[in-house]
Amino acid sequence: MGILFVISGPSGVGKGTIREALLARVGDIEDSISATTREPRSGEIPGKDYFFMSDLDFGKLVEQDMLLEWAEVYGKFYGTPREFVMKTLAEGRDVLLEIDVQGARQVKAKMPEGVYIFISPPSAEELEARLKDRGKDSLESIERRMKSFLDEMSYLPGYNYEVVNDELETAIHKVVSIVTAERCRIQNKD
């Protein structure tokens, strides 16, 4: 059986950047692609970054229980297709999910044996500066995200690991080390 790795944390903390680096540096880990109703951002590729879909199509996936988790985040829906994750794990391959805090809580309730990694910012002020600097969000969106920050941080005790993303290369190294260590656990050996 493969290992489920979940990277989560507040919006704008660097989860996606860390995920990309992890996938580039660690072999034999499958990236799970989420479904979403939000519009693609510049440079995002449908079917690679996300499965972009309408609210109606997303609702059908929910009704048919075809999502491992799903949530409404800032007025848009996000979810993890169940079939890919379960099939890949059953084949003995590891799976990586990069999802928001709401989604991670749902997955953990169903799959507590997974490895849950919370990516934290060095401070609320630094997170707000990063959100503004990346230029992907409106000021209204940034305000909503910052209002959710403390609530999202309150779920930290439910995770296995915390990695503070104060220096990107160090944070990446720590996440790669967590994956390596978990793969060496006796109970995770075939």
Wavefront OBJ file of the C-alpha trace (Angstrom):
o trace
v 0.000 0.000 0.000
v 1.281 3.451 -0.875
v 1.554 6.368 1.538
v -0.754 9.361 1.313
v 1.109 12.646 1.859
v -0.997 15.778 2.403
v 0.511 19.266 2.216
v -1.788 21.924 3.602
v -1.784 25.364 5.179
v -3.074 28.903 4.674
v -3.528 30.355 1.198
v -0.380 32.001 -0.144
v 2.027 30.214 2.207
v 3.902 28.482 -0.630
v 2.229 25.068 -0.729
v 2.255 24.923 -4.519
v 5.892 25.937 -4.813
v 6.905 23.330 -2.235
v 4.775 20.697 -3.998
v 6.471 21.403 -7.338
v 9.939 21.130 -5.782
v 9.004 17.920 -3.961
v 7.740 16.324 -7.171
v 10.957 17.313 -8.956
v 13.209 15.922 -6.222
v 11.407 12.813 -4.986
v 10.777 9.853 -7.253
v 7.802 7.540 -7.232
v 5.202 9.944 -5.873
v 2.014 10.692 -7.776
v 0.564 14.193 -7.753
v -3.191 14.205 -7.289
v -4.931 16.795 -9.439
v -7.807 18.627 -7.777
v -11.064 19.667 -9.386
v -12.151 23.300 -9.024
v -14.810 25.731 -10.145
v -12.480 28.741 -10.083
v -11.111 30.251 -13.263
v -7.597 29.226 -14.342
v -4.834 31.613 -13.295
v -2.263 32.755 -15.810
v -0.060 29.839 -16.839
v -2.238 27.109 -15.311
v -2.939 24.161 -17.572
v -6.310 22.356 -17.407
v -5.822 18.665 -16.567
v -2.316 19.311 -15.231
v -2.775 21.963 -12.550
v -6.509 21.443 -11.937
v -9.591 19.988 -13.551
v -11.493 23.236 -14.172
v -15.263 22.741 -14.292
v -18.625 24.384 -13.856
v -20.540 24.481 -10.578
v -23.054 22.063 -12.116
v -20.428 19.463 -13.060
v -18.750 19.767 -9.664
v -22.124 19.263 -7.973
v -22.593 16.010 -9.898
v -19.267 14.707 -8.525
v -20.415 15.559 -4.992
v -23.814 13.891 -5.484
v -22.166 10.722 -6.813
v -19.653 10.634 -3.898
v -16.772 10.739 -6.365
v -14.664 13.154 -4.287
v -12.444 12.183 -1.361
v -12.898 15.704 -0.029
v -14.389 18.930 -1.195
v -14.845 22.413 0.126
v -15.985 25.878 -0.759
v -13.042 28.247 -0.444
v -13.491 31.966 -1.066
v -16.667 31.325 -3.066
v -15.226 28.584 -5.296
v -15.347 24.790 -4.960
v -12.326 22.495 -4.775
v -12.197 18.715 -4.446
v -10.024 15.628 -4.774
v -11.231 12.889 -7.131
v -11.461 9.725 -5.002
v -10.813 7.052 -7.636
v -7.292 8.169 -8.592
v -6.083 8.389 -4.989
v -7.474 5.028 -3.882
v -6.338 3.168 -7.011
v -2.812 4.603 -6.859
v -2.388 3.797 -3.150
v -3.709 0.246 -3.704
v -1.075 -0.208 -6.425
v 1.603 0.571 -3.822
v 2.465 4.038 -5.112
v 2.600 7.126 -2.905
v 0.200 10.013 -3.535
v 0.705 13.707 -2.821
v -2.242 16.000 -2.155
v -1.785 19.751 -1.887
v -5.066 21.011 -0.464
v -6.543 23.665 1.805
v -7.095 23.163 5.519
v -10.810 22.329 5.142
v -10.044 19.584 2.642
v -7.201 18.169 4.722
v -9.547 17.804 7.704
v -12.018 15.798 5.595
v -9.292 13.547 4.204
v -7.839 12.957 7.672
v -11.262 11.929 8.987
v -11.429 9.266 6.241
v -7.733 8.380 6.032
v -6.044 9.052 9.398
v -3.092 6.869 8.388
v -1.914 9.546 5.932
v 1.000 11.870 6.622
v -0.238 15.431 7.181
v 2.229 18.310 6.709
v 1.175 21.864 7.631
v 3.057 24.666 5.882
v 3.068 27.815 8.050
v 4.185 31.347 7.232
v 6.762 32.996 9.491
v 4.074 35.564 10.492
v 0.677 36.930 9.470
v 2.384 40.075 8.189
v 4.722 38.075 5.974
v 1.810 36.060 4.592
v -0.102 39.230 3.700
v 2.991 40.664 1.988
v 3.437 37.453 -0.034
v -0.198 37.476 -1.134
v 0.183 41.064 -2.327
v 3.559 40.425 -4.001
v 2.425 37.405 -6.012
v -0.100 39.588 -7.836
v -2.668 36.804 -8.329
v -5.382 38.064 -5.983
v -7.528 41.174 -5.670
v -7.283 43.258 -2.491
v -10.739 41.971 -1.530
v -9.545 38.377 -1.957
v -6.427 39.074 0.134
v -8.581 40.544 2.904
v -10.802 37.409 2.901
v -7.747 35.150 3.026
v -6.225 37.059 5.928
v -9.507 36.886 7.871
v -9.385 33.085 7.475
v -5.713 32.879 8.509
v -6.214 32.501 12.292
v -8.950 29.920 11.825
v -6.728 27.921 9.468
v -3.797 28.111 11.892
v -6.004 26.738 14.687
v -6.016 23.321 12.989
v -2.242 22.921 13.219
v -2.389 20.467 16.185
v -4.211 17.927 13.962
v -1.212 17.528 11.654
v 1.809 15.225 11.934
v 4.361 17.879 10.962
v 4.729 21.662 10.745
v 7.154 23.265 8.320
v 7.568 27.040 8.613
v 8.218 28.489 5.166
v 10.528 31.302 6.241
v 13.238 30.344 3.749
v 11.958 28.393 0.741
v 14.920 26.071 0.152
v 15.011 25.076 3.836
v 11.254 24.406 3.825
v 11.571 22.246 0.700
v 14.433 20.296 2.271
v 12.336 19.639 5.383
v 9.368 18.346 3.389
v 11.623 16.086 1.285
v 13.144 14.793 4.558
v 9.678 14.030 5.961
v 8.784 11.989 2.867
v 12.101 10.120 3.057
v 11.680 9.373 6.763
v 8.085 8.179 6.369
v 9.138 5.818 3.581
v 11.702 4.312 5.975
v 9.150 3.614 8.761
v 8.852 -0.077 9.502
v 5.029 -0.008 9.316
v 5.231 1.642 5.868
v 7.402 -1.112 4.410
v 5.811 -3.772 2.210
l 1 2 3 4 5 6 7 8 9 10 11 12 13 14 15 16 17 18 19 20 21 22 23 24 25 26 27 28 29 30 31 32 33 34 35 36 37 38 39 40 41 42 43 44 45 46 47 48 49 50 51 52 53 54 55 56 57 58 59 60 61 62 63 64 65 66 67 68 69 70 71 72 73 74 75 76 77 78 79 80 81 82 83 84 85 86 87 88 89 90 91 92 93 94 95 96 97 98 99 100 101 102 103 104 105 106 107 108 109 110 111 112 113 114 115 116 117 118 119 120 121 122 123 124 125 126 127 128 129 130 131 132 133 134 135 136 137 138 139 140 141 142 143 144 145 146 147 148 149 150 151 152 153 154 155 156 157 158 159 160 161 162 163 164 165 166 167 168 169 170 171 172 173 174 175 176 177 178 179 180 181 182 183 184 185 186 187 188 189 190
